[in-house]
Amino acid sequence: MSEALDANQKSVVLVPEDAEAHYNLGNTLREMARLDEAETTYKQVIALKPDFARAHYNLGLTINELGRLEEAETTYRQAILFEPNYAEVYSALGNTLQELGRLEEAETTYRQAIALKPDYAEVHNNLGVTLQKLGKLKESEVSFRQAIAFKPDYAEVHNNLGVTLQKLGRLKEAEVSFKQAIAFKPDFAEFHSNLCIIFAINEDYDSSVVSAEKEKNIEPRSKAFMMLLSVLKSRQSHKKNGIVFSGLGESVFNMRLTSNPLILQRPVEPELVANLYDIDTIELDKQNDPRFGNGKATDWVLFENYRFKMENVKEDLINIIKKAVKSDIFIYDSFFNILGAGSGSAPHDHLNSLDKTNGLNLYKQKYVLQYYLRVGDQNCDEPGIYKVYGPGEEILPSEGMVIIIPAERMHSAVYGGETDRVMIGINFYALLGYA
């Protein structure tokens, strides 16, 4: 690659007015991931030759990789203006529109690309993904099957087709698709994960655990895979002991929280809050979640933070949780929040897409704990009342209060006090009984 770069740079020096030479240099820089330099070079191409459609296209790809999606969209449209039959540009534009969440426009753009290039398997796949997100599952299936017709060994399409078939409730067909994806790309963890979920929905926990072990071997650091494996092994063990899950109905979970919310108490060590302030935090407004305002939070691995010695707190909270849900647990997230005046969280739950997978029912095993270390100023208009919904209930926290609710239950809080409110949070899964 360095030889190609040297050659292209020499060409530009020898013939500085040659747009094609600059274009080749831009392509080499982009391949080397030197995106800022590639952007500058493509702009030099366009200055020399404004109607150079390929340069506009590659500039759009570069800008998109730099995360400036709206600007990339404008650049792709410039390329189309100079070359209306450029299928690849419509494809790239569709990808950007999908990233921007403008799914209907992405669908239209992908169809334009297909009209220009009917055997474009990648676009059939991307159209299928867009239709899947739009809930047009039958059309999504058609698009994926078209992609497979043009590119039978396209592993990602077999997987995506499996997802659509699963959403349509056609689990046997979905299983076949996931197995085909794995046959073409056996080292792709997501494919094993999706097959694992199909087995779990069918309560074939032996096969499900085998698939989960495979995905864990591929992505050993994935917390989602570790959690799923722990849950499935628990279900496998309980099924062998004669528990009939019947879709994990309420009968399996009637031993859970004695009240909802469950309110408990744990004394707060004097040095605990001071230790928390030593940990690196992120501004709440920079978090991509319902939290907002003048506050800070850690990442999601507080208990794993090497700078924070809190084994007593961790051990106590784990014991509190186990007694509360009468079960062994898997801790998925641990974090803390520091709330200042004008901060809080909008109404939200703590479920992710995996929790919501139909038939898997992980949401029935997931809970949220909040432990209040400092409640701040409660003599103000917004004292940080903890609100839960469905049915509605309001709780004014006190120092040392522990609140546990199911992760599916919506909750919120707004705090307006002058002194900080500090709390530890944990998202965890119950494993259906002590091992």
Rosetta blueprint (number, residue, H / E / L):
1 M L
2 S H
3 E H
4 A H
5 L H
6 D H
7 A H
8 N H
9 Q H
10 K H
11 S H
12 V H
13 V H
14 L H
15 V L
16 P L
17 E L
18 D L
19 A H
20 E H
21 A H
22 H H
23 Y H
24 N H
25 L H
26 G H
27 N H
28 T H
29 L H
30 R H
31 E H
32 M L
33 A L
34 R L
35 L H
36 D H
37 E H
38 A H
39 E H
40 T H
41 T H
42 Y H
43 K H
44 Q H
45 V H
46 I H
47 A H
48 L H
49 K L
50 P L
51 D L
52 F L
53 A H
54 R H
55 A H
56 H H
57 Y H
58 N H
59 L H
60 G H
61 L H
62 T H
63 I H
64 N H
65 E H
66 L L
67 G L
68 R L
69 L H
70 E H
71 E H
72 A H
73 E H
74 T H
75 T H
76 Y H
77 R H
78 Q H
79 A H
80 I H
81 L H
82 F H
83 E L
84 P L
85 N L
86 Y L
87 A H
88 E H
89 V H
90 Y H
91 S H
92 A H
93 L H
94 G H
95 N H
96 T H
97 L H
98 Q H
99 E H
100 L L
101 G L
102 R L
103 L H
104 E H
105 E H
106 A H
107 E H
108 T H
109 T H
110 Y H
111 R H
112 Q H
113 A H
114 I H
115 A H
116 L H
117 K L
118 P L
119 D L
120 Y L
121 A H
122 E H
123 V H
124 H H
125 N H
126 N H
127 L H
128 G H
129 V H
130 T H
131 L H
132 Q H
133 K H
134 L L
135 G L
136 K L
137 L H
138 K H
139 E H
140 S H
141 E H
142 V H
143 S H
144 F H
145 R H
146 Q H
147 A H
148 I H
149 A H
150 F H
151 K L
152 P L
153 D L
154 Y L
155 A H
156 E H
157 V H
158 H H
159 N H
160 N H
161 L H
162 G H
163 V H
164 T H
165 L H
166 Q H
167 K H
168 L L
169 G L
170 R L
171 L H
172 K H
173 E H
174 A H
175 E H
176 V H
177 S H
178 F H
179 K H
180 Q H
181 A H
182 I H
183 A H
184 F H
185 K L
186 P L
187 D L
188 F L
189 A H
190 E H
191 F H
192 H H
193 S H
194 N H
195 L H
196 C H
197 I H
198 I H
199 F H
200 A H
201 I H
202 N L
203 E L
204 D L
205 Y H
206 D H
207 S H
208 S H
209 V H
210 V H
211 S H
212 A H
213 E H
214 K H
215 E H
216 K H
217 N H
218 I H
219 E L
220 P L
221 R L
222 S L
223 K H
224 A H
225 F H
226 M H
227 M H
228 L H
229 L H
230 S H
231 V H
232 L H
233 K H
234 S H
235 R H
236 Q H
237 S H
238 H H
239 K H
240 K H
241 N L
242 G L
243 I L
244 V L
245 F L
246 S L
247 G L
248 L L
249 G L
250 E H
251 S H
252 V H
253 F H
254 N L
255 M L
256 R L
257 L L
258 T L
259 S L
260 N L
261 P L
262 L E
263 I E
264 L E
265 Q E
266 R L
267 P L
268 V L
269 E L
270 P H
271 E H
272 L H
273 V H
274 A H
275 N H
276 L H
277 Y L
278 D L
279 I L
280 D L
281 T L
282 I E
283 E E
284 L H
285 D H
286 K H
287 Q L
288 N L
289 D L
290 P L
291 R E
292 F E
293 G L
294 N L
295 G E
296 K E
297 A E
298 T L
299 D L
300 W L
301 V E
302 L H
303 F H
304 E H
305 N L
306 Y L
307 R L
308 F L
309 K L
310 M L
311 E H
312 N H
313 V H
314 K H
315 E H
316 D H
317 L H
318 I H
319 N H
320 I H
321 I H
322 K H
323 K H
324 A H
325 V H
326 K L
327 S L
328 D L
329 I E
330 F E
331 I E
332 Y E
333 D E
334 S E
335 F E
336 F E
337 N E
338 I E
339 L E
340 G L
341 A L
342 G L
343 S E
344 G E
345 S E
346 A E
347 P E
348 H E
349 D L
350 H L
351 L L
352 N L
353 S L
354 L L
355 D L
356 K L
357 T L
358 N L
359 G L
360 L L
361 N L
362 L H
363 Y H
364 K H
365 Q H
366 K E
367 Y E
368 V E
369 L E
370 Q E
371 Y E
372 Y E
373 L E
374 R E
375 V L
376 G L
377 D L
378 Q L
379 N L
380 C L
381 D L
382 E L
383 P E
384 G L
385 I L
386 Y E
387 K E
388 V E
389 Y L
390 G L
391 P L
392 G L
393 E E
394 E E
395 I E
396 L L
397 P L
398 S L
399 E L
400 G L
401 M E
402 V E
403 I E
404 I E
405 I E
406 P E
407 A L
408 E L
409 R L
410 M L
411 H E
412 S E
413 A E
414 V E
415 Y E
416 G L
417 G L
418 E L
419 T L
420 D L
421 R E
422 V E
423 M E
424 I E
425 G E
426 I E
427 N E
428 F E
429 Y E
430 A E
431 L L
432 L L
433 G L
434 Y L
435 A L
